[in-house]
Amino acid sequence: MKTTPEQTRAIIRWGHQHRRMLREEYRRQFVAYSATRLLAAGRDWDLVEAIANAEGEPYLVKWIPAQTSEFQFF
């Protein structure tokens, strides 16, 4: 699905606004979200993408890692 630059910015903005919730609730999962909501989440990328495609709106799929802190000290 082709997206406009405005749609892309809106999707990225939603991800930034909800990053804490995504990090806390969806660790070690793929998440698909649009500019307005979370579309799908799970460990199987193909399934997450299939669910997101069925919604019919532009989306982004992102992997949420287990380590979610902003800083790491070694």
All heavy atoms as a GROMACS GRO file, in nm:
protein
  625
    1MET      N    1   0.084  -0.117   0.000
    1MET     CA    2   0.000   0.000   0.000
    1MET      C    3   0.089   0.124   0.000
    1MET      O    4   0.178   0.137   0.082
    1MET     CB    5  -0.091  -0.004   0.123
    1MET     CG    6  -0.180   0.118   0.135
    1MET     SD    7  -0.288   0.112   0.278
    1MET     CE    8  -0.401  -0.014   0.227
    2LYS      N    9   0.066   0.211  -0.092
    2LYS     CA   10   0.143   0.334  -0.103
    2LYS      C   11   0.090   0.437  -0.002
    2LYS      O   12  -0.030   0.454   0.013
    2LYS     CB   13   0.126   0.389  -0.245
    2LYS     CG   14   0.225   0.491  -0.280
    2LYS     CD   15   0.329   0.429  -0.367
    2LYS     CE   16   0.414   0.541  -0.422
    2LYS     NZ   17   0.546   0.497  -0.450
    3THR      N   18   0.182   0.502   0.068
    3THR     CA   19   0.142   0.602   0.166
    3THR      C   20   0.200   0.738   0.128
    3THR      O   21   0.305   0.747   0.065
    3THR     CB   22   0.191   0.566   0.308
    3THR    OG1   23   0.333   0.562   0.307
    3THR    CG2   24   0.136   0.435   0.354
    4THR      N   25   0.132   0.840   0.170
    4THR     CA   26   0.181   0.976   0.149
    4THR      C   27   0.278   1.010   0.263
    4THR      O   28   0.276   0.946   0.368
    4THR     CB   29   0.066   1.077   0.149
    4THR    OG1   30   0.007   1.079   0.279
    4THR    CG2   31  -0.038   1.042   0.044
    5PRO      N   32   0.361   1.111   0.244
    5PRO     CA   33   0.451   1.152   0.352
    5PRO      C   34   0.375   1.191   0.480
    5PRO      O   35   0.420   1.162   0.590
    5PRO     CB   36   0.526   1.271   0.294
    5PRO     CG   37   0.524   1.248   0.146
    5PRO     CD   38   0.391   1.183   0.119
    6GLU      N   39   0.258   1.251   0.465
    6GLU     CA   40   0.178   1.289   0.582
    6GLU      C   41   0.130   1.166   0.658
    6GLU      O   42   0.131   1.163   0.781
    6GLU     CB   43   0.058   1.375   0.541
    6GLU     CG   44   0.094   1.511   0.487
    6GLU     CD   45   0.138   1.506   0.339
    6GLU    OE1   46   0.100   1.411   0.266
    6GLU    OE2   47   0.210   1.596   0.298
    7GLN      N   48   0.087   1.063   0.585
    7GLN     CA   49   0.042   0.939   0.648
    7GLN      C   50   0.158   0.872   0.722
    7GLN      O   51   0.141   0.823   0.834
    7GLN     CB   52  -0.016   0.843   0.545
    7GLN     CG   53  -0.149   0.884   0.489
    7GLN     CD   54  -0.193   0.794   0.376
    7GLN    OE1   55  -0.112   0.753   0.293
    7GLN    NE2   56  -0.322   0.763   0.372
    8THR      N   57   0.274   0.871   0.658
    8THR     CA   58   0.392   0.811   0.720
    8THR      C   59   0.428   0.882   0.849
    8THR      O   60   0.454   0.819   0.952
    8THR     CB   61   0.511   0.814   0.622
    8THR    OG1   62   0.474   0.745   0.502
    8THR    CG2   63   0.633   0.748   0.683
    9ARG      N   64   0.427   1.014   0.848
    9ARG     CA   65   0.458   1.092   0.969
    9ARG      C   66   0.356   1.064   1.079
    9ARG      O   67   0.391   1.053   1.196
    9ARG     CB   68   0.464   1.240   0.937
    9ARG     CG   69   0.593   1.281   0.869
    9ARG     CD   70   0.609   1.432   0.865
    9ARG     NE   71   0.515   1.497   0.774
    9ARG     CZ   72   0.535   1.513   0.644
    9ARG    NH1   73   0.645   1.467   0.588
    9ARG    NH2   74   0.446   1.574   0.569
   10ALA      N   75   0.229   1.052   1.042
   10ALA     CA   76   0.124   1.025   1.141
   10ALA      C   77   0.143   0.886   1.204
   10ALA      O   78   0.125   0.870   1.326
   10ALA     CB   79  -0.014   1.035   1.077
   11ILE      N   80   0.181   0.788   1.125
   11ILE     CA   81   0.205   0.653   1.177
   11ILE      C   82   0.324   0.655   1.273
   11ILE      O   83   0.318   0.600   1.384
   11ILE     CB   84   0.229   0.553   1.062
   11ILE    CG1   85   0.102   0.536   0.980
   11ILE    CG2   86   0.277   0.419   1.116
   11ILE    CD1   87   0.121   0.462   0.849
   12ILE      N   88   0.432   0.719   1.233
   12ILE     CA   89   0.551   0.729   1.319
   12ILE      C   90   0.518   0.805   1.447
   12ILE      O   91   0.561   0.767   1.556
   12ILE     CB   92   0.667   0.792   1.242
   12ILE    CG1   93   0.712   0.697   1.131
   12ILE    CG2   94   0.783   0.827   1.335
   12ILE    CD1   95   0.809   0.757   1.032
   13ARG      N   96   0.439   0.911   1.436
   13ARG     CA   97   0.400   0.989   1.554
   13ARG      C   98   0.322   0.903   1.653
   13ARG      O   99   0.345   0.908   1.773
   13ARG     CB  100   0.315   1.109   1.511
   13ARG     CG  101   0.285   1.205   1.623
   13ARG     CD  102   0.206   1.328   1.578
   13ARG     NE  103   0.255   1.386   1.454
   13ARG     CZ  104   0.186   1.390   1.339
   13ARG    NH1  105   0.064   1.342   1.332
   13ARG    NH2  106   0.238   1.444   1.231
   14TRP      N  107   0.230   0.819   1.603
   14TRP     CA  108   0.153   0.732   1.692
   14TRP      C  109   0.248   0.637   1.765
   14TRP      O  110   0.233   0.613   1.885
   14TRP     CB  111   0.048   0.653   1.614
   14TRP     CG  112  -0.045   0.578   1.704
   14TRP    CD1  113  -0.166   0.622   1.747
   14TRP    CD2  114  -0.026   0.449   1.763
   14TRP    NE1  115  -0.222   0.529   1.830
   14TRP    CE2  116  -0.138   0.421   1.841
   14TRP    CE3  117   0.076   0.355   1.758
   14TRP    CZ2  118  -0.152   0.303   1.914
   14TRP    CZ3  119   0.063   0.238   1.830
   14TRP    CH2  120  -0.050   0.213   1.906
   15GLY      N  121   0.345   0.582   1.694
   15GLY     CA  122   0.443   0.492   1.756
   15GLY      C  123   0.522   0.560   1.865
   15GLY      O  124   0.547   0.502   1.972
   16HIS      N  125   0.564   0.684   1.842
   16HIS     CA  126   0.639   0.758   1.943
   16HIS      C  127   0.552   0.790   2.064
   16HIS      O  128   0.597   0.780   2.178
   16HIS     CB  129   0.695   0.888   1.885
   16HIS     CG  130   0.814   0.868   1.798
   16HIS    ND1  131   0.935   0.826   1.844
   16HIS    CD2  132   0.828   0.885   1.664
   16HIS    CE1  133   1.020   0.816   1.744
   16HIS    NE2  134   0.957   0.851   1.632
   17GLN      N  135   0.428   0.827   2.041
   17GLN     CA  136   0.338   0.861   2.152
   17GLN      C  137   0.304   0.740   2.239
   17GLN      O  138   0.277   0.755   2.357
   17GLN     CB  139   0.208   0.922   2.098
   17GLN     CG  140   0.227   1.058   2.038
   17GLN     CD  141   0.102   1.108   1.968
   17GLN    OE1  142   0.010   1.032   1.939
   17GLN    NE2  143   0.100   1.238   1.938
   18HIS      N  144   0.307   0.621   2.182
   18HIS     CA  145   0.268   0.500   2.254
   18HIS      C  146   0.385   0.404   2.278
   18HIS      O  147   0.364   0.288   2.309
   18HIS     CB  148   0.156   0.429   2.178
   18HIS     CG  149   0.031   0.510   2.172
   18HIS    ND1  150   0.006   0.600   2.071
   18HIS    CD2  151  -0.074   0.516   2.256
   18HIS    CE1  152  -0.111   0.657   2.093
   18HIS    NE2  153  -0.161   0.609   2.205
   19ARG      N  154   0.507   0.452   2.265
   19ARG     CA  155   0.622   0.361   2.277
   19ARG      C  156   0.633   0.297   2.414
   19ARG      O  157   0.672   0.181   2.423
   19ARG     CB  158   0.750   0.430   2.235
   19ARG     CG  159   0.800   0.535   2.328
   19ARG     CD  160   0.935   0.591   2.282
   19ARG     NE  161   0.968   0.707   2.360
   19ARG     CZ  162   0.966   0.830   2.314
   19ARG    NH1  163   0.938   0.851   2.187
   19ARG    NH2  164   0.996   0.931   2.391
   20ARG      N  165   0.598   0.367   2.520
   20ARG     CA  166   0.606   0.307   2.654
   20ARG      C  167   0.510   0.188   2.665
   20ARG      O  168   0.547   0.081   2.713
   20ARG     CB  169   0.574   0.409   2.761
   20ARG     CG  170   0.574   0.347   2.900
   20ARG     CD  171   0.567   0.449   3.006
   20ARG     NE  172   0.702   0.504   3.018
   20ARG     CZ  173   0.738   0.594   3.106
   20ARG    NH1  174   0.650   0.643   3.190
   20ARG    NH2  175   0.861   0.637   3.112
   21MET      N  176   0.388   0.205   2.619
   21MET     CA  177   0.290   0.096   2.623
   21MET      C  178   0.338  -0.022   2.538
   21MET      O  179   0.330  -0.137   2.580
   21MET     CB  180   0.154   0.147   2.572
   21MET     CG  181   0.044   0.041   2.568
   21MET     SD  182   0.023  -0.048   2.412
   21MET     CE  183  -0.012   0.079   2.295
   22LEU      N  184   0.392   0.007   2.420
   22LEU     CA  185   0.441  -0.099   2.333
   22LEU      C  186   0.556  -0.174   2.398
   22LEU      O  187   0.561  -0.297   2.395
   22LEU     CB  188   0.485  -0.040   2.198
   22LEU     CG  189   0.374   0.019   2.112
   22LEU    CD1  190   0.434   0.089   1.991
   22LEU    CD2  191   0.275  -0.086   2.070
   23ARG      N  192   0.649  -0.102   2.461
   23ARG     CA  193   0.763  -0.166   2.527
   23ARG      C  194   0.721  -0.252   2.646
   23ARG      O  195   0.778  -0.356   2.671
   23ARG     CB  196   0.861  -0.060   2.576
   23ARG     CG  197   0.937   0.007   2.467
   23ARG     CD  198   1.024   0.114   2.525
   23ARG     NE  199   1.101   0.180   2.422
   23ARG     CZ  200   1.171   0.288   2.442
   23ARG    NH1  201   1.171   0.346   2.560
   23ARG    NH2  202   1.238   0.343   2.343
   24GLU      N  203   0.624  -0.204   2.722
   24GLU     CA  204   0.583  -0.276   2.843
   24GLU      C  205   0.496  -0.398   2.812
   24GLU      O  206   0.508  -0.501   2.878
   24GLU     CB  207   0.508  -0.181   2.936
   24GLU     CG  208   0.599  -0.076   2.998
   24GLU     CD  209   0.523   0.028   3.078
   24GLU    OE1  210   0.398   0.021   3.084
   24GLU    OE2  211   0.590   0.118   3.133
   25GLU      N  212   0.408  -0.388   2.715
   25GLU     CA  213   0.310  -0.493   2.692
   25GLU      C  214   0.344  -0.589   2.578
   25GLU      O  215   0.286  -0.698   2.572
   25GLU     CB  216   0.173  -0.431   2.665
   25GLU     CG  217   0.121  -0.354   2.784
   25GLU     CD  218  -0.016  -0.294   2.760
   25GLU    OE1  219  -0.091  -0.348   2.676
   25GLU    OE2  220  -0.048  -0.193   2.825
   26TYR      N  221   0.435  -0.551   2.490
   26TYR     CA  222   0.459  -0.633   2.370
   26TYR      C  223   0.606  -0.668   2.350
   26TYR      O  224   0.653  -0.677   2.236
   26TYR     CB  225   0.403  -0.561   2.247
   26TYR     CG  226   0.255  -0.537   2.257
   26TYR    CD1  227   0.204  -0.414   2.294
   26TYR    CD2  228   0.165  -0.640   2.234
   26TYR    CE1  229   0.068  -0.393   2.306
   26TYR    CE2  230   0.028  -0.620   2.245
   26TYR     CZ  231  -0.019  -0.496   2.282
   26TYR     OH  232  -0.154  -0.476   2.294
   27ARG      N  233   0.679  -0.692   2.458
   27ARG     CA  234   0.820  -0.732   2.446
   27ARG      C  235   0.831  -0.862   2.369
   27ARG      O  236   0.747  -0.952   2.382
   27ARG     CB  237   0.882  -0.751   2.583
   27ARG     CG  238   0.907  -0.622   2.654
   27ARG     CD  239   0.976  -0.647   2.784
   27ARG     NE  240   0.993  -0.518   2.852
   27ARG     CZ  241   1.046  -0.505   2.970
   27ARG    NH1  242   1.087  -0.612   3.036
   27ARG    NH2  243   1.057  -0.387   3.024
   28ARG      N  244   0.937  -0.870   2.289
   28ARG     CA  245   0.966  -0.988   2.207
   28ARG      C  246   0.851  -1.023   2.112
   28ARG      O  247   0.822  -1.139   2.088
   28ARG     CB  248   0.998  -1.109   2.295
   28ARG     CG  249   1.125  -1.095   2.373
   28ARG     CD  250   1.159  -1.225   2.442
   28ARG     NE  251   1.273  -1.209   2.527
   28ARG     CZ  252   1.269  -1.212   2.660
   28ARG    NH1  253   1.154  -1.232   2.721
   28ARG    NH2  254   1.378  -1.196   2.730
   29GLN      N  255   0.784  -0.921   2.059
   29GLN     CA  256   0.676  -0.942   1.964
   29GLN      C  257   0.686  -0.841   1.850
   29GLN      O  258   0.744  -0.735   1.865
   29GLN     CB  259   0.540  -0.924   2.032
   29GLN     CG  260   0.509  -1.026   2.137
   29GLN     CD  261   0.369  -1.007   2.190
   29GLN    OE1  262   0.274  -0.993   2.114
   29GLN    NE2  263   0.356  -1.008   2.322
   30PHE      N  264   0.627  -0.880   1.738
   30PHE     CA  265   0.608  -0.786   1.629
   30PHE      C  266   0.478  -0.712   1.656
   30PHE      O  267   0.380  -0.772   1.700
   30PHE     CB  268   0.597  -0.859   1.494
   30PHE     CG  269   0.724  -0.924   1.451
   30PHE    CD1  270   0.743  -1.060   1.466
   30PHE    CD2  271   0.826  -0.850   1.393
   30PHE    CE1  272   0.860  -1.121   1.426
   30PHE    CE2  273   0.944  -0.909   1.352
   30PHE     CZ  274   0.962  -1.045   1.368
   31VAL      N  275   0.476  -0.583   1.630
   31VAL     CA  276   0.354  -0.505   1.642
   31VAL      C  277   0.330  -0.433   1.510
   31VAL      O  278   0.424  -0.386   1.446
   31VAL     CB  279   0.357  -0.404   1.758
   31VAL    CG1  280   0.362  -0.475   1.891
   31VAL    CG2  281   0.472  -0.307   1.745
   32ALA      N  282   0.207  -0.426   1.470
   32ALA     CA  283   0.167  -0.351   1.351
   32ALA      C  284   0.071  -0.243   1.398
   32ALA      O  285  -0.026  -0.272   1.469
   32ALA     CB  286   0.099  -0.441   1.250
   33TYR      N  287   0.100  -0.119   1.362
   33TYR     CA  288   0.012  -0.010   1.403
   33TYR      C  289  -0.004   0.091   1.290
   33TYR      O  290   0.080   0.103   1.202
   33TYR     CB  291   0.062   0.059   1.530
   33TYR     CG  292   0.204   0.108   1.528
   33TYR    CD1  293   0.235   0.235   1.480
   33TYR    CD2  294   0.308   0.030   1.575
   33TYR    CE1  295   0.365   0.282   1.480
   33TYR    CE2  296   0.438   0.075   1.575
   33TYR     CZ  297   0.466   0.201   1.528
   33TYR     OH  298   0.596   0.247   1.527
   34SER      N  299  -0.119   0.159   1.296
   34SER     CA  300  -0.150   0.262   1.198
   34SER      C  301  -0.135   0.398   1.265
   34SER      O  302  -0.083   0.408   1.375
   34SER     CB  303  -0.292   0.242   1.146
   34SER     OG  304  -0.385   0.271   1.248
   35ALA      N  305  -0.185   0.500   1.202
   35ALA     CA  306  -0.178   0.634   1.258
   35ALA      C  307  -0.273   0.654   1.375
   35ALA      O  308  -0.261   0.751   1.449
   35ALA     CB  309  -0.207   0.738   1.150
   36THR      N  310  -0.366   0.561   1.394
   36THR     CA  311  -0.468   0.579   1.498
   36THR      C  312  -0.476   0.467   1.600
   36THR      O  313  -0.536   0.487   1.706
   36THR     CB  314  -0.607   0.595   1.434
   36THR    OG1  315  -0.634   0.478   1.355
   36THR    CG2  316  -0.613   0.719   1.348
   37ARG      N  317  -0.418   0.349   1.570
   37ARG     CA  318  -0.437   0.237   1.663
   37ARG      C  319  -0.340   0.123   1.636
   37ARG      O  320  -0.277   0.116   1.530
   37ARG     CB  321  -0.579   0.185   1.653
   37ARG     CG  322  -0.611   0.126   1.516
   37ARG     CD  323  -0.760   0.104   1.499
   37ARG     NE  324  -0.788   0.060   1.363
   37ARG     CZ  325  -0.827  -0.063   1.331
   37ARG    NH1  326  -0.843  -0.153   1.424
   37ARG    NH2  327  -0.852  -0.094   1.206
   38LEU      N  328  -0.334   0.034   1.734
   38LEU     CA  329  -0.258  -0.090   1.720
   38LEU      C  330  -0.343  -0.187   1.640
   38LEU      O  331  -0.461  -0.210   1.671
   38LEU     CB  332  -0.228  -0.148   1.859
   38LEU     CG  333  -0.147  -0.277   1.862
   38LEU    CD1  334  -0.004  -0.251   1.815
   38LEU    CD2  335  -0.146  -0.334   2.002
   39LEU      N  336  -0.286  -0.245   1.536
   39LEU     CA  337  -0.362  -0.335   1.449
   39LEU      C  338  -0.342  -0.480   1.486
   39LEU      O  339  -0.437  -0.560   1.481
   39LEU     CB  340  -0.322  -0.313   1.303
   39LEU     CG  341  -0.343  -0.173   1.247
   39LEU    CD1  342  -0.284  -0.163   1.107
   39LEU    CD2  343  -0.490  -0.138   1.247
   40ALA      N  344  -0.219  -0.520   1.519
   40ALA     CA  345  -0.190  -0.661   1.549
   40ALA      C  346  -0.060  -0.671   1.627
   40ALA      O  347   0.026  -0.584   1.618
   40ALA     CB  348  -0.179  -0.740   1.419
   41ALA      N  349  -0.047  -0.780   1.701
   41ALA     CA  350   0.076  -0.808   1.775
   41ALA      C  351   0.091  -0.958   1.786
   41ALA      O  352  -0.007  -1.031   1.795
   41ALA     CB  353   0.072  -0.744   1.913
   42GLY      N  354   0.215  -1.005   1.784
   42GLY     CA  355   0.242  -1.148   1.799
   42GLY      C  356   0.384  -1.180   1.763
   42GLY      O  357   0.461  -1.095   1.719
   43ARG      N  358   0.421  -1.305   1.783
   43ARG     CA  359   0.558  -1.350   1.757
   43ARG      C  360   0.580  -1.394   1.612
   43ARG      O  361   0.691  -1.410   1.567
   43ARG     CB  362   0.595  -1.462   1.852
   43ARG     CG  363   0.595  -1.416   1.996
   43ARG     CD  364   0.650  -1.523   2.088
   43ARG     NE  365   0.625  -1.490   2.227
   43ARG     CZ  366   0.703  -1.415   2.302
   43ARG    NH1  367   0.811  -1.363   2.249
   43ARG    NH2  368   0.673  -1.390   2.428
   44ASP      N  369   0.474  -1.414   1.537
   44ASP     CA  370   0.482  -1.458   1.398
   44ASP      C  371   0.463  -1.338   1.305
   44ASP      O  372   0.353  -1.285   1.293
   44ASP     CB  373   0.376  -1.564   1.371
   44ASP     CG  374   0.382  -1.621   1.231
   44ASP    OD1  375   0.473  -1.585   1.153
   44ASP    OD2  376   0.293  -1.703   1.197
   45TRP      N  377   0.570  -1.299   1.238
   45TRP     CA  378   0.566  -1.181   1.151
   45TRP      C  379   0.462  -1.195   1.041
   45TRP      O  380   0.389  -1.101   1.011
   45TRP     CB  381   0.704  -1.156   1.091
   45TRP     CG  382   0.711  -1.029   1.013
   45TRP    CD1  383   0.736  -0.905   1.060
   45TRP    CD2  384   0.691  -1.013   0.872
   45TRP    NE1  385   0.734  -0.813   0.959
   45TRP    CE2  386   0.707  -0.876   0.842
   45TRP    CE3  387   0.661  -1.100   0.769
   45TRP    CZ2  388   0.693  -0.826   0.714
   45TRP    CZ3  389   0.647  -1.050   0.640
   45TRP    CH2  390   0.665  -0.914   0.614
   46ASP      N  391   0.456  -1.313   0.980
   46ASP     CA  392   0.361  -1.334   0.870
   46ASP      C  393   0.217  -1.316   0.916
   46ASP      O  394   0.136  -1.255   0.845
   46ASP     CB  395   0.379  -1.474   0.809
   46ASP     CG  396   0.511  -1.488   0.737
   46ASP    OD1  397   0.557  -1.388   0.676
   46ASP    OD2  398   0.570  -1.597   0.742
   47LEU      N  399   0.183  -1.366   1.033
   47LEU     CA  400   0.048  -1.352   1.085
   47LEU      C  401   0.016  -1.206   1.118
   47LEU      O  402  -0.092  -1.157   1.085
   47LEU     CB  403   0.030  -1.439   1.209
   47LEU     CG  404  -0.107  -1.436   1.275
   47LEU    CD1  405  -0.214  -1.483   1.178
   47LEU    CD2  406  -0.106  -1.520   1.402
   48VAL      N  407   0.110  -1.136   1.181
   48VAL     CA  408   0.089  -0.995   1.215
   48VAL      C  409   0.068  -0.914   1.088
   48VAL      O  410  -0.023  -0.831   1.080
   48VAL     CB  411   0.208  -0.941   1.297
   48VAL    CG1  412   0.201  -0.790   1.311
   48VAL    CG2  413   0.212  -1.007   1.434
   49GLU      N  414   0.148  -0.940   0.987
   49GLU     CA  415   0.133  -0.866   0.862
   49GLU      C  416   0.001  -0.899   0.792
   49GLU      O  417  -0.066  -0.811   0.737
   49GLU     CB  418   0.250  -0.892   0.767
   49GLU     CG  419   0.241  -0.805   0.644
   49GLU     CD  420   0.361  -0.814   0.555
   49GLU    OE1  421   0.415  -0.924   0.535
   49GLU    OE2  422   0.400  -0.708   0.503
   50ALA      N  423  -0.040  -1.025   0.795
   50ALA     CA  424  -0.166  -1.064   0.732
   50ALA      C  425  -0.285  -0.994   0.799
   50ALA      O  426  -0.376  -0.944   0.732
   50ALA     CB  427  -0.183  -1.216   0.738
   51ILE      N  428  -0.283  -0.988   0.932
   51ILE     CA  429  -0.392  -0.921   1.004
   51ILE      C  430  -0.392  -0.772   0.972
   51ILE      O  431  -0.497  -0.712   0.949
   51ILE     CB  432  -0.378  -0.946   1.156
   51ILE    CG1  433  -0.402  -1.093   1.187
   51ILE    CG2  434  -0.475  -0.857   1.234
   51ILE    CD1  435  -0.366  -1.133   1.328
   52ALA      N  436  -0.273  -0.711   0.970
   52ALA     CA  437  -0.263  -0.568   0.940
   52ALA      C  438  -0.309  -0.538   0.797
   52ALA      O  439  -0.378  -0.439   0.773
   52ALA     CB  440  -0.121  -0.520   0.963
   53ASN      N  441  -0.272  -0.623   0.702
   53ASN     CA  442  -0.316  -0.604   0.564
   53ASN      C  443  -0.467  -0.611   0.552
   53ASN      O  444  -0.527  -0.538   0.473
   53ASN     CB  445  -0.253  -0.710   0.473
   53ASN     CG  446  -0.120  -0.667   0.419
   53ASN    OD1  447  -0.092  -0.549   0.404
   53ASN    ND2  448  -0.034  -0.764   0.393
   54ALA      N  449  -0.529  -0.699   0.628
   54ALA     CA  450  -0.675  -0.715   0.621
   54ALA      C  451  -0.748  -0.591   0.670
   54ALA      O  452  -0.863  -0.569   0.632
   54ALA     CB  453  -0.717  -0.836   0.705
   55GLU      N  454  -0.684  -0.510   0.751
   55GLU     CA  455  -0.747  -0.388   0.802
   55GLU      C  456  -0.764  -0.282   0.693
   55GLU      O  457  -0.848  -0.193   0.704
   55GLU     CB  458  -0.669  -0.330   0.919
   55GLU     CG  459  -0.669  -0.419   1.041
   55GLU     CD  460  -0.806  -0.435   1.102
   55GLU    OE1  461  -0.886  -0.339   1.097
   55GLU    OE2  462  -0.834  -0.544   1.154
   56GLY      N  463  -0.678  -0.286   0.591
   56GLY     CA  464  -0.693  -0.196   0.477
   56GLY      C  465  -0.648  -0.053   0.499
   56GLY      O  466  -0.694   0.037   0.429
   57GLU      N  467  -0.562  -0.030   0.596
   57GLU     CA  468  -0.508   0.105   0.617
   57GLU      C  469  -0.356   0.098   0.626
   57GLU      O  470  -0.301  -0.007   0.655
   57GLU     CB  471  -0.569   0.169   0.743
   57GLU     CG  472  -0.553   0.090   0.869
   57GLU     CD  473  -0.629   0.152   0.985
   57GLU    OE1  474  -0.589   0.259   1.032
   57GLU    OE2  475  -0.728   0.092   1.029
   58PRO      N  476  -0.288   0.207   0.596
   58PRO     CA  477  -0.142   0.207   0.601
   58PRO      C  478  -0.094   0.174   0.743
   58PRO      O  479  -0.154   0.217   0.842
   58PRO     CB  480  -0.102   0.350   0.564
   58PRO     CG  481  -0.221   0.408   0.499
   58PRO     CD  482  -0.340   0.337   0.553
   59TYR      N  483   0.015   0.098   0.753
   59TYR     CA  484   0.066   0.055   0.882
   59TYR      C  485   0.217   0.039   0.879
   59TYR      O  486   0.279   0.039   0.773
   59TYR     CB  487  -0.001  -0.076   0.924
   59TYR     CG  488   0.033  -0.192   0.835
   59TYR    CD1  489   0.142  -0.273   0.862
   59TYR    CD2  490  -0.042  -0.219   0.722
   59TYR    CE1  491   0.175  -0.379   0.778
   59TYR    CE2  492  -0.012  -0.324   0.638
   59TYR     CZ  493   0.097  -0.405   0.667
   59TYR     OH  494   0.129  -0.508   0.585
   60LEU      N  495   0.272   0.019   0.996
   60LEU     CA  496   0.414  -0.008   1.014
   60LEU      C  497   0.426  -0.130   1.102
   60LEU      O  498   0.351  -0.144   1.200
   60LEU     CB  499   0.481   0.112   1.082
   60LEU     CG  500   0.631   0.101   1.104
   60LEU    CD1  501   0.697   0.226   1.050
   60LEU    CD2  502   0.660   0.087   1.251
   61VAL      N  503   0.517  -0.224   1.068
   61VAL     CA  504   0.543  -0.340   1.152
   61VAL      C  505   0.679  -0.319   1.217
   61VAL      O  506   0.775  -0.285   1.149
   61VAL     CB  507   0.542  -0.472   1.072
   61VAL    CG1  508   0.579  -0.589   1.160
   61VAL    CG2  509   0.408  -0.495   1.007
   62LYS      N  510   0.684  -0.341   1.348
   62LYS     CA  511   0.806  -0.318   1.422
   62LYS      C  512   0.828  -0.430   1.522
   62LYS      O  513   0.733  -0.482   1.579
   62LYS     CB  514   0.793  -0.184   1.497
   62LYS     CG  515   0.914  -0.139   1.570
   62LYS     CD  516   0.891  -0.002   1.629
   62LYS     CE  517   1.014   0.046   1.701
   62LYS     NZ  518   0.996   0.180   1.756
   63TRP      N  519   0.954  -0.469   1.542
   63TRP     CA  520   0.990  -0.568   1.643
   63TRP      C  521   1.019  -0.495   1.773
   63TRP      O  522   1.095  -0.399   1.775
   63TRP     CB  523   1.113  -0.647   1.599
   63TRP     CG  524   1.170  -0.734   1.705
   63TRP    CD1  525   1.284  -0.713   1.776
   63TRP    CD2  526   1.118  -0.859   1.752
   63TRP    NE1  527   1.305  -0.815   1.863
   63TRP    CE2  528   1.204  -0.907   1.851
   63TRP    CE3  529   1.005  -0.936   1.719
   63TRP    CZ2  530   1.183  -1.027   1.918
   63TRP    CZ3  531   0.985  -1.054   1.786
   63TRP    CH2  532   1.072  -1.100   1.883
   64ILE      N  533   0.958  -0.539   1.883
   64ILE     CA  534   0.983  -0.481   2.013
   64ILE      C  535   1.080  -0.576   2.085
   64ILE      O  536   1.043  -0.688   2.119
   64ILE     CB  537   0.853  -0.466   2.096
   64ILE    CG1  538   0.748  -0.389   2.017
   64ILE    CG2  539   0.883  -0.400   2.230
   64ILE    CD1  540   0.785  -0.248   1.981
   65PRO      N  541   1.203  -0.534   2.108
   65PRO     CA  542   1.302  -0.623   2.169
   65PRO      C  543   1.276  -0.644   2.318
   65PRO      O  544   1.200  -0.571   2.381
   65PRO     CB  545   1.433  -0.548   2.147
   65PRO     CG  546   1.394  -0.406   2.139
   65PRO     CD  547   1.257  -0.402   2.076
   66ALA      N  548   1.344  -0.743   2.374
   66ALA     CA  549   1.332  -0.772   2.517
   66ALA      C  550   1.395  -0.661   2.599
   66ALA      O  551   1.343  -0.620   2.702
   66ALA     CB  552   1.397  -0.905   2.550
   67GLN      N  553   1.508  -0.611   2.556
   67GLN     CA  554   1.577  -0.502   2.625
   67GLN      C  555   1.518  -0.371   2.576
   67GLN      O  556   1.531  -0.336   2.460
   67GLN     CB  557   1.727  -0.505   2.596
   67GLN     CG  558   1.806  -0.394   2.658
   67GLN     CD  559   1.803  -0.398   2.809
   67GLN    OE1  560   1.804  -0.504   2.868
   67GLN    NE2  561   1.798  -0.285   2.872
   68THR      N  562   1.454  -0.299   2.665
   68THR     CA  563   1.384  -0.180   2.621
   68THR      C  564   1.426  -0.053   2.693
   68THR      O  565   1.360   0.048   2.685
   68THR     CB  566   1.232  -0.197   2.639
   68THR    OG1  567   1.206  -0.223   2.777
   68THR    CG2  568   1.178  -0.308   2.552
   69SER      N  569   1.536  -0.058   2.765
   69SER     CA  570   1.580   0.063   2.834
   69SER      C  571   1.644   0.159   2.736
   69SER      O  572   1.695   0.119   2.631
   69SER     CB  573   1.677   0.029   2.946
   69SER     OG  574   1.796  -0.023   2.893
   70GLU      N  575   1.643   0.284   2.770
   70GLU     CA  576   1.704   0.386   2.685
   70GLU      C  577   1.856   0.379   2.689
   70GLU      O  578   1.923   0.410   2.594
   70GLU     CB  579   1.656   0.524   2.728
   70GLU     CG  580   1.507   0.546   2.709
   70GLU     CD  581   1.468   0.552   2.562
   70GLU    OE1  582   1.547   0.601   2.481
   70GLU    OE2  583   1.358   0.504   2.531
   71PHE      N  584   1.909   0.340   2.806
   71PHE     CA  585   2.056   0.340   2.826
   71PHE      C  586   2.099   0.204   2.877
   71PHE      O  587   2.027   0.139   2.953
   71PHE     CB  588   2.098   0.446   2.927
   71PHE     CG  589   2.058   0.584   2.889
   71PHE    CD1  590   1.945   0.642   2.941
   71PHE    CD2  591   2.133   0.655   2.794
   71PHE    CE1  592   1.907   0.770   2.904
   71PHE    CE2  593   2.096   0.781   2.758
   71PHE     CZ  594   1.983   0.839   2.812
   72GLN      N  595   2.218   0.164   2.838
   72GLN     CA  596   2.278   0.042   2.890
   72GLN      C  597   2.417   0.076   2.941
   72GLN      O  598   2.492   0.147   2.875
   72GLN     CB  599   2.290  -0.064   2.781
   72GLN     CG  600   2.158  -0.118   2.734
   72GLN     CD  601   2.176  -0.227   2.632
   72GLN    OE1  602   2.288  -0.264   2.596
   72GLN    NE2  603   2.067  -0.280   2.584
   73PHE      N  604   2.450   0.025   3.058
   73PHE     CA  605   2.581   0.046   3.115
   73PHE      C  606   2.655  -0.086   3.117
   73PHE      O  607   2.601  -0.189   3.157
   73PHE     CB  608   2.570   0.100   3.259
   73PHE     CG  609   2.506   0.235   3.266
   73PHE    CD1  610   2.371   0.247   3.296
   73PHE    CD2  611   2.580   0.348   3.240
   73PHE    CE1  612   2.311   0.371   3.301
   73PHE    CE2  613   2.519   0.474   3.245
   73PHE     CZ  614   2.385   0.485   3.275
   74PHE      N  615   2.780  -0.084   3.073
   74PHE     CA  616   2.861  -0.205   3.069
   74PHE      C  617   2.977  -0.190   3.164
   74PHE      O  618   3.033  -0.087   3.182
   74PHE     CB  619   2.915  -0.230   2.928
   74PHE     CG  620   2.805  -0.258   2.830
   74PHE    CD1  621   2.758  -0.159   2.746
   74PHE    CD2  622   2.746  -0.384   2.822
   74PHE    CE1  623   2.657  -0.183   2.655
   74PHE    CE2  624   2.646  -0.408   2.731
   74PHE     CZ  625   2.602  -0.308   2.648
   0.00000   0.00000   0.00000
